[in-house]
Amino acid sequence: MAHGRIHSREFKLDVVRQVASGEKRPAQICREHGIAESLLLRWRKEYDARGEAAFGAGEDSGSRSQERRVAELERLCGQLALENAALKRGVRLSRSRSNTR
């Protein structure tokens, strides 16, 4: 089984609907799609709790959170690059001053 695959919201809904309707058994779904039963169970629990709204807002807020984190890290990298450049200039100036003495 592949780890780290990302399944679309539509795929998850389709799979849990097939199980909920009795169209297919969980083991059959897992075999056909190569997913772990524990993953299907997690999806079914979310579907039972949230119905057709499942697999939506929580994932979106997670991706927004990741985007904010990436933006913060990019800002930090930029700040560190500026500080690094300033320190290098300081070292060069210090060396040139000590060579002129």
trRosetta pair geometry for C-beta under 8 A, 3 or more apart (Angstrom, degrees):
i j d omega theta_ij theta_ji phi_ij phi_ji
1 34 5.5 168 -119 171 75 86
1 35 7.0 103 -146 -121 123 21
1 36 5.9 90 171 -54 170 85
2 5 4.8 70 106 -39 118 117
2 34 6.8 54 11 132 88 126
7 11 4.6 -114 -179 83 98 133
7 12 5.5 115 118 -54 120 89
7 35 7.8 8 -60 -95 147 135
8 11 4.6 102 57 1 81 101
8 12 7.1 -148 95 -3 46 85
9 12 5.8 -57 -152 37 32 111
9 13 6.3 30 153 -17 67 108
9 55 4.4 157 -131 123 84 119
9 56 6.3 60 -131 -81 144 65
9 59 7.3 -151 -76 38 105 152
10 13 5.8 -56 -146 39 30 109
10 14 6.1 33 155 -22 65 108
11 14 5.7 -56 -148 35 28 113
11 15 6.3 26 156 -18 64 108
12 15 5.9 -58 -149 36 28 110
12 16 6.4 15 161 -8 66 108
12 43 5.2 -145 -159 -143 102 129
12 47 7.8 -168 148 -62 96 112
12 54 7.3 -124 123 120 122 109
12 55 4.8 144 79 -83 146 160
13 16 6.3 -62 -143 43 28 100
13 17 6.0 31 158 -23 65 111
13 47 7.4 142 -118 -108 59 119
13 52 7.3 47 -133 -136 127 62
13 54 7.0 150 -90 75 85 104
13 55 6.6 -128 -50 37 86 139
14 17 5.9 -58 -147 35 25 112
14 18 6.6 27 155 -22 62 105
15 18 5.9 -56 -155 30 29 111
15 19 6.8 20 153 -11 63 105
15 29 5.5 109 -158 -167 95 132
15 33 6.8 -47 -104 -6 128 164
15 35 7.7 13 -147 33 159 155
15 40 6.8 -113 147 -125 127 95
15 43 6.7 24 88 119 119 155
16 19 5.7 -54 -149 40 39 109
16 20 5.9 39 153 -21 71 109
16 40 7.7 165 -85 -163 77 76
16 43 5.3 -142 -63 134 119 105
16 44 5.3 169 -129 -95 108 62
16 47 4.2 168 150 -34 157 165
16 54 7.6 -24 52 86 160 154
17 20 5.6 -55 -138 40 31 111
17 21 6.0 23 163 -14 66 111
17 23 7.8 20 124 20 70 130
17 47 8.0 -145 -57 -158 58 149
18 21 6.3 -59 -142 40 23 104
18 23 4.5 -86 -156 69 70 118
18 24 4.5 6 153 29 113 107
18 29 6.2 146 90 -90 127 121
19 22 7.8 36 176 -71 31 25
19 23 7.6 -72 -56 49 19 79
19 24 6.3 -56 -79 78 56 78
19 25 7.3 55 -124 -159 81 18
19 26 5.5 48 -124 -77 128 72
19 29 6.0 -54 -63 -24 104 151
19 40 7.2 122 -48 178 158 117
19 44 6.4 -65 90 -97 145 119
20 44 7.5 164 -63 -136 91 94
20 47 7.0 -118 -53 127 135 138
24 28 4.7 -124 -176 86 101 127
24 29 5.3 118 118 -57 128 89
24 32 7.8 -44 -171 4 153 143
25 28 4.6 93 59 4 80 107
25 29 7.2 -148 93 -6 41 86
26 29 5.7 -56 -149 35 33 112
26 30 6.3 32 156 -19 68 107
26 37 6.3 72 150 -134 117 93
26 40 5.6 146 -154 124 100 147
26 41 7.8 41 -150 -67 144 73
26 44 7.9 -43 -103 -47 119 146
27 30 5.7 -55 -148 37 31 113
27 31 6.4 31 154 -18 65 106
27 37 7.2 -11 -94 -93 60 117
28 31 5.9 -56 -149 37 29 110
28 32 6.2 27 156 -18 65 111
29 32 5.9 -60 -146 38 27 110
29 33 6.1 -12 169 13 65 115
29 35 7.3 -32 132 51 86 113
29 40 6.2 121 98 -120 125 145
30 33 6.8 -78 -139 53 20 86
30 34 7.6 57 172 -115 55 4
30 35 5.3 -108 -132 72 66 72
30 36 6.8 4 -144 -174 117 8
30 37 5.3 -30 -85 -73 156 68
30 40 5.8 -93 -75 -23 97 143
31 34 7.7 17 -172 -68 23 44
35 39 5.0 -105 174 75 104 131
35 40 5.8 116 113 -50 121 94
36 39 4.5 97 63 0 87 102
36 40 7.2 -155 96 -2 48 83
37 40 5.5 -54 -149 39 38 112
37 41 6.1 44 151 -24 68 104
38 41 5.5 -50 -147 34 32 116
38 42 6.6 37 151 -21 63 101
39 42 5.7 -51 -152 32 33 112
39 43 6.6 32 150 -16 64 104
40 43 5.6 -54 -150 38 34 112
40 44 6.2 35 152 -22 67 105
41 44 5.6 -53 -146 35 31 112
41 45 6.5 34 154 -21 64 103
42 45 5.8 -53 -150 33 30 111
42 46 6.6 27 153 -15 63 105
43 46 5.8 -57 -151 38 33 108
43 47 6.2 32 152 -19 67 108
43 54 7.7 101 -168 155 67 137
43 55 7.5 13 -139 -66 89 118
44 47 5.5 -55 -145 39 32 112
44 48 6.2 36 154 -22 66 104
45 48 5.7 -51 -146 35 30 112
45 49 6.3 24 155 -14 63 110
46 49 5.8 -60 -146 42 31 108
46 50 5.8 -19 171 22 69 114
46 54 4.6 121 134 -148 95 116
46 55 6.6 99 124 -51 139 71
47 50 6.8 -75 -124 57 21 78
47 51 6.8 59 -175 -109 58 17
47 54 4.6 -76 -94 -14 53 169
47 55 7.9 -1 -75 -19 79 101
49 54 7.3 109 66 -93 78 106
50 53 4.6 -103 166 78 101 90
50 54 4.1 137 79 -74 113 72
50 56 8.0 -155 147 25 141 96
51 54 6.4 180 74 -22 23 95
53 56 5.6 -87 -178 28 60 131
53 57 7.1 -5 173 -1 101 106
55 58 7.6 -76 -133 50 19 102
55 59 6.3 12 -177 -12 55 131
56 59 6.6 -116 169 33 10 99
56 60 6.6 -7 160 -11 59 112
57 60 5.5 -57 -145 37 35 112
57 61 6.2 29 161 -16 70 104
58 61 6.1 -56 -147 37 28 104
58 62 6.4 32 151 -21 62 108
59 62 5.4 -54 -151 35 34 117
59 63 6.5 30 154 -17 67 102
60 63 5.9 -55 -150 37 33 105
60 64 6.3 33 151 -18 66 105
61 64 5.4 -49 -144 38 37 113
61 65 6.2 43 152 -24 65 103
62 65 5.6 -52 -149 34 30 114
62 66 6.5 31 151 -18 63 104
63 66 5.4 -49 -148 36 37 114
63 67 6.4 42 150 -22 66 101
64 67 5.5 -50 -148 34 34 113
64 68 6.5 35 152 -19 65 102
65 68 5.8 -51 -151 35 32 111
65 69 6.4 33 150 -19 64 106
66 69 5.5 -53 -147 37 34 113
66 70 6.3 36 153 -20 66 104
67 70 5.7 -51 -146 36 31 111
67 71 6.4 33 153 -19 64 105
68 71 5.7 -54 -149 37 31 112
68 72 6.3 32 153 -19 65 105
69 72 5.7 -54 -149 36 31 112
69 73 6.4 29 153 -16 65 107
70 73 5.7 -56 -147 39 31 110
70 74 6.2 33 153 -20 66 105
71 74 5.7 -53 -146 36 30 112
71 75 6.4 33 153 -20 63 104
72 75 5.7 -53 -150 35 31 113
72 76 6.4 32 151 -18 64 106
73 76 5.5 -53 -146 38 33 113
73 77 6.3 37 153 -22 66 103
74 77 5.6 -50 -146 34 32 112
74 78 6.5 35 153 -19 63 103
75 78 5.7 -55 -153 35 31 113
75 79 6.4 32 150 -19 65 106
76 79 5.6 -53 -148 36 33 113
76 80 6.3 32 154 -17 66 106
77 80 5.7 -55 -146 39 31 110
77 81 6.3 35 153 -23 64 105
78 81 5.6 -53 -148 33 30 113
78 82 6.6 30 154 -17 63 103
79 82 5.8 -55 -153 35 31 110
79 83 6.4 28 152 -15 65 107
80 83 5.6 -54 -145 40 34 111
80 84 6.1 39 154 -23 67 106
81 84 5.6 -52 -145 35 29 114
81 85 6.4 31 154 -19 63 104
82 85 5.8 -54 -149 35 31 111
82 86 6.4 30 153 -18 64 106
83 86 5.7 -54 -148 37 33 111
83 87 6.3 33 153 -19 66 105
84 87 5.8 -54 -148 36 30 111
84 88 6.4 32 153 -20 64 105
85 88 5.7 -53 -149 35 31 112
85 89 6.5 33 152 -19 64 104
86 89 5.7 -52 -151 35 33 112
86 90 6.4 36 150 -21 64 106
87 90 5.5 -53 -150 35 34 115
87 91 6.4 35 152 -19 66 103
88 91 5.7 -52 -148 35 33 111
88 92 6.4 33 153 -18 65 105
89 92 5.7 -55 -149 37 32 111
89 93 6.3 31 154 -18 66 106
90 93 5.8 -54 -146 38 30 110
90 94 6.2 31 155 -21 64 108
91 94 5.6 -54 -146 37 30 114
91 95 6.3 30 155 -19 65 106
92 95 5.8 -56 -148 37 29 110
92 96 6.3 25 156 -17 65 107
93 96 5.8 -56 -144 38 30 107
93 97 6.3 30 156 -19 65 108
94 97 5.9 -56 -148 36 28 111
94 98 6.4 21 156 -15 63 109
95 98 5.9 -59 -146 39 30 106
95 99 6.3 30 155 -21 65 108
96 99 5.7 -54 -146 35 32 113
96 100 6.7 30 155 -21 63 106
97 100 6.0 -58 -151 32 31 108
97 101 7.1 35 153 -29 62 103
98 101 6.0 -48 -155 20 38 116
